């Protein structure tokens, strides 16, 4: 681990440096190759955001399947980019699968996926502490898998199974949301790395995000090759959210 963590710091920083080195020749000549702040972090976030599954569970119950449990915890990976007082964060995440059993060996599996991007403004004067309100866009999808094990396992013949009639299907529903919140990051400084003409100031950001997710638009439930279904569960997923954040951060400083 002691060798892996410094390597990750260096890789993140060198990625940022390579972007700056790719600037135009005019910029290099007039302002120097190191004319933009290079700072950011690779992060892991664990988020609590309640899911509202009442309508979906009612449909499942009507078809002989028990209610799904809570699907409220998101596991996310994100990158942050610092430009002066502006902070930008992009991430991808998912919820672990929730299961429910039903009659005749039916089984339902449910989880969610998301992509998000956020922008915030840091008003803290402490270089080791970031405090910022933020606004973000969130693109997500709920996925429901139905497994009809009784019918799928009714034959051991390959040819017969190919056209075997079962209730096994995958449903999904796209969602679009807006995030309004407040973030905090405390930077634990790590020994800097000297790279010749510049120094990589490494840090471990530990932080929190809290806010409200507005489910601004919902798509129809779909099945198969993007085939729309009518009269599906349409309960809005707007809710508060709280995230814990930890990562590997860097700031590249010209000597």
Secondary structure, 3 states (H helix, E strand, C coil): CHHHHHHHHHHHHHHHHHHHHCCCHHHHHHHCCCCCCEEEEEEEEEEEECCCCHHHHHHHHHCCECCCCCCCEEEEEEEEEEECCEEEEEEEEEECCEEEEEHHHEEEEEEEEEEEEEEEEECCCCCCEEEEEEEEEEEEEEEEEEEEHHHHCCCCCHHHHHCCCCCCEEEEEEEEEEEEEEEEEEEEECCCEECCCEEEEEEEEEEEEEEEEEEEEEEEEEECCCEECCCCCCCCCCEEEEEEEEEEEEEEEEC
